[in-house]
Amino acid sequence: NELKQAVADYLEMPTISVEEVATFYENYNHKPVGKHVIRFCHNISCMLNGSDELISYLEEKLDVKTGEISKDSLVSVKRVECLGACVGGPMCQIGDQYYENLTKKRIDEILDGLK
């Protein structure tokens, strides 16, 4: 894409090198996202503690699939690898805030607080 080519030209490096970095790190967005991006861990510790069920619950509640934006553009949901809070799984990150030991009830409370 044009932006990656501009970065490659500016840094005097091959475009593929820019692409490799951009796709390796999950915090880079490659398409528009909602005002709040919910990064939900689905690595082994969180998965064993129910993250898949909670991600499905979140998608149903928001009527949005992982990788998409809610109809009101308020929220995007992303499945990500380990966020480094394995002891508190299942967990997610919204902005700079980590939310650990999640339940459906806690997800409802968090969503109610998003504006």
PLY file of the C-alpha trace (Angstrom):
ply
format ascii 1.0
element vertex 115
property float x
property float y
property float z
element edge 114
property int vertex1
property int vertex2
end_header
0.00 0.00 0.00
0.97 3.60 -0.52
1.71 4.41 3.13
4.00 1.40 3.60
5.85 2.37 0.42
6.29 5.94 1.72
7.69 4.61 5.02
10.04 2.28 3.14
11.25 5.13 0.93
11.77 7.42 3.92
13.72 4.77 5.84
15.56 3.64 2.70
14.58 0.02 3.18
12.67 -2.58 1.17
8.88 -2.38 1.35
8.77 -6.02 2.45
10.72 -5.09 5.61
8.08 -2.50 6.51
5.37 -5.07 5.79
7.07 -7.63 8.04
7.17 -5.24 11.00
3.63 -3.99 10.41
2.19 -7.51 10.34
4.29 -8.92 13.19
3.06 -6.52 15.86
-0.64 -6.85 16.66
-1.07 -3.27 17.87
-0.68 -1.90 14.34
-4.06 -1.52 12.68
-4.27 -2.19 8.96
-7.82 -0.95 8.53
-10.09 1.49 10.38
-11.02 0.59 13.97
-13.64 1.78 16.44
-13.11 4.43 19.08
-12.33 1.65 21.58
-10.37 -1.42 20.51
-10.97 -4.43 22.72
-7.91 -6.66 22.43
-8.99 -9.99 23.87
-6.26 -12.51 24.68
-6.87 -16.00 23.33
-3.51 -17.55 24.17
-3.35 -20.82 26.10
-3.78 -19.50 29.66
-6.75 -17.33 28.77
-8.23 -19.96 26.47
-8.13 -22.61 29.20
-9.95 -20.15 31.47
-12.77 -19.47 29.02
-11.65 -16.67 26.71
-13.22 -18.24 23.61
-16.64 -18.34 25.29
-16.25 -14.73 26.46
-15.15 -13.54 23.02
-18.26 -15.17 21.53
-20.37 -13.49 24.22
-18.78 -10.13 23.43
-19.37 -10.55 19.69
-23.02 -11.44 20.28
-23.60 -8.62 22.75
-22.04 -6.01 20.44
-23.36 -7.60 17.23
-19.85 -7.44 15.79
-17.42 -10.11 14.64
-13.77 -10.20 15.64
-11.80 -7.89 13.38
-14.79 -5.66 12.63
-16.22 -2.37 13.91
-19.55 -2.07 15.70
-22.34 -0.34 13.75
-22.00 2.77 15.93
-18.19 2.81 15.35
-17.66 2.76 19.12
-15.93 -0.63 19.43
-13.67 -3.01 17.52
-12.89 -6.49 18.79
-9.54 -8.18 18.12
-8.22 -11.58 19.19
-4.58 -11.19 20.20
-1.81 -13.37 21.47
-0.49 -13.15 25.01
-0.72 -9.73 26.66
1.50 -10.80 29.54
-1.13 -11.11 32.26
-1.53 -14.90 32.24
-2.27 -15.15 35.95
-5.35 -12.94 35.44
-6.87 -14.74 32.47
-9.18 -14.50 30.79
-8.30 -10.88 30.14
-8.49 -8.08 27.62
-6.96 -4.68 26.99
-8.89 -1.54 26.10
-6.60 1.41 25.47
-3.92 1.29 28.17
-6.15 -0.54 30.68
-5.98 -4.28 31.39
-9.11 -6.06 32.59
-8.40 -9.42 34.21
-10.35 -12.41 35.57
-13.19 -11.56 33.21
-16.73 -12.91 33.44
-19.83 -12.11 31.40
-21.00 -9.83 34.20
-17.68 -7.97 34.27
-17.74 -7.58 30.48
-21.21 -6.04 30.75
-19.92 -3.56 33.35
-16.93 -2.63 31.19
-19.08 -2.13 28.09
-21.51 0.05 30.04
-18.59 2.33 30.89
-17.47 2.87 27.29
-18.63 6.13 25.75
0 1
1 2
2 3
3 4
4 5
5 6
6 7
7 8
8 9
9 10
10 11
11 12
12 13
13 14
14 15
15 16
16 17
17 18
18 19
19 20
20 21
21 22
22 23
23 24
24 25
25 26
26 27
27 28
28 29
29 30
30 31
31 32
32 33
33 34
34 35
35 36
36 37
37 38
38 39
39 40
40 41
41 42
42 43
43 44
44 45
45 46
46 47
47 48
48 49
49 50
50 51
51 52
52 53
53 54
54 55
55 56
56 57
57 58
58 59
59 60
60 61
61 62
62 63
63 64
64 65
65 66
66 67
67 68
68 69
69 70
70 71
71 72
72 73
73 74
74 75
75 76
76 77
77 78
78 79
79 80
80 81
81 82
82 83
83 84
84 85
85 86
86 87
87 88
88 89
89 90
90 91
91 92
92 93
93 94
94 95
95 96
96 97
97 98
98 99
99 100
100 101
101 102
102 103
103 104
104 105
105 106
106 107
107 108
108 109
109 110
110 111
111 112
112 113
113 114
